[in-house]
């Protein structure tokens, strides 16, 4: 019976699960405050009539008193007389109070010049970020926050610089403290009341108290920083009664409990990115909330976010849920991200590469996305539809059925490596054309040697073809260039698996999972290495992990069913094969396994029907007529011949056995089965010849030693009764 040799043949077909990558941060919204920008531009609306009361940092003319303005805090008296940009940047920050109080009052051009410094710094920071000079950008962004304190956009810009430079913990702490400028200002006014005498309702006295608190070294550093933020925001006098409202509730409250609530969606998003990078997934989920509705309630500005930012938040939330093994919620968030921004290909890639959708669900998603694509993409809608159909075609023929209608646009971008890999995956999984697929993957790897999805598919092809030399070279190159990459160790394990060293291969596959526990191909490969050693129960655990990581893929279910079949648990095998068939009813090899189960249950007619349908599907897929495709059908043909023999249809059985022998001419078991069928047909000469040929290929072929003497005896005696007994 052929089912005894239906072990998996390759690492995994089309299960190229991409390694999660951290989403890119949302675009910076750095901007100068409106008043400062207008003053810098000399806008007439910023000029105030004579006699206008002094309003802290927003005034345009200095007073005669000793109270310092915001500009005084960052320049010595000598520096105040300089007008060049370089001297402004080099001015001594945070001068002593005595020096400041003795300084001359700023001129009318003072605030405008200060605002110009902030604007120039913002432009310089954007330039540094564009050149990927993240550490320098973080240095100047820190100075910008101090110079123009109170602007949440500047604080968010600094946090982004920290995130891009890898200082995730600093970014989180910065956002937690300054996530809400309004809350910070409220807290600072309340803290000023608690730390010193109650704030006077006179605006200049209130400003003076806040200023004095900034330089009181006996006070808590957090309290002084809050006062600094309030002072530089120019909002000391905006709500004079606010301090009294907070005084009673804040007097006995610790500094930690007075942390501002994060009401900014962008601040929450950036903090979640940092938590995700630090592998603090529960904290990242808390920042992002569980649903869009919860995020809307937690943030004041969520409704005004650009769709691209809202989509990026959904993608990150999906990645968090996926990491926490909540695949259903991850799928929902990826779909929401696509509806919010149809250009968010990252969401679609996660849905397809992680097999979070079945082929039918992917086809329905494309139908549901049509209105959003037409509304958002407009003239680009046909291009998006064709490219996304090309992506979902990797899941199965159902999702790619409409791809045949219009493919000119896809052909116009056919040189794209992603589109080429899509084609290679379809050739490998849907048409089982290993040679055609590896030709494409080799071309792609010449253009992009580290294309992850292409590398996994290329490894599958190399293992299928037994290309040990190429596997050795590829594994050596990947480990040398990136030793912390799971795919590199997967390649090394594939080399040892192909050479027959299953134990050592499993060691490297396990190492790959230690670098990326969600690397589904590595888990499938671990299962294959265990099956090679007959460890079916242990292999089931590896395949179950792969099935959990790839809920929309039927391959781990098929492999698990094979393990149960080897353990003679026919009922569980039948259940898993039927689940796989419900996900993809068009794969001939799934029908082959279902036929094997029916054969083992004695349902030869049912098994015959499944094998015939599998062969028909394989022939429909064979578009290139390549011989390399035909050998994939061989188990179907061989098992169909078994069914005909069991039903007494010896002529048909011989036909399919000869077909199987044509596909694998040096397979001793096929020749033995064909010889036995000739023996049942009383063609003893042909039977004996094939038995001897099978022994020449495999001297240990188990059945030949028993059947060959019987055939020779029957040929000599032509004893019909013995023949009847044999039947």
Buried (B, 14 or more C-beta within 10 A) or exposed (E): BBBEEBBBEBBBBBBBBBBBEEBEBBEBEBBBBEBBBBBBEEEEEBEBEEEEEBBBBBBBBBEEEEBBBBBBBBBBEEBBEBEEEEBBBEBEEEBEBEBBBEBEBBBEEBBBBBBBBBBBBBEBBBEBBEEEBBEBBBBBBBBBBBBBBBBBBBBBBBBBBBBBBEBBBBBBBBBBBBBBBBBBBBBBBBBBBBBBEEBBEEBBEBBBBBBBBBBBEEBEEBBBBBBBBBBBBBBBBBEBEBBBBBBEEBEEBEEEEBBBEBBBBBBBBBBBBBBBBBEBBEBBBBBBBBBBEEBBEBBBEBEEBBBBBBBBBBBBBBBBBBBBEBBEBBBBBBBBBBBBBBBBBBBBBBBBBBBBBBBBBBBBBBEEBEEBBBEBBEEBBBBBBBBBBBBBBBBBBBBBEBBEEEEEBBEEBEEBBBBBBBBBBBBBBBBBBBBBBBEBBBEBBEEBEBBBBBBBBBBBBBBBBEBBEBBBEBBBBBBEEEEEBBBBBBBBBBBBBBBEBBEBBBBBBBBBBEBBEBBBBBBBBBBBBBBBEEBBEBBBBBBBBBBBBBBBBBBBBBBBBBBBBBEEBBEBBBBBBBBBBEBBBBBBBBBBBBBBBBBBEEBBEBBBBBBBBBBEBBEEBBEEEBEBBBEBBBBBBBBBBBBBBBBEBBEBBBBBBBBBBEBBEEBBBBBBBBBBBBBBBEBBEBBBBBBEBBBEBBEEBEBBEEBBEBBBEBBEEEEEEEBEEBE
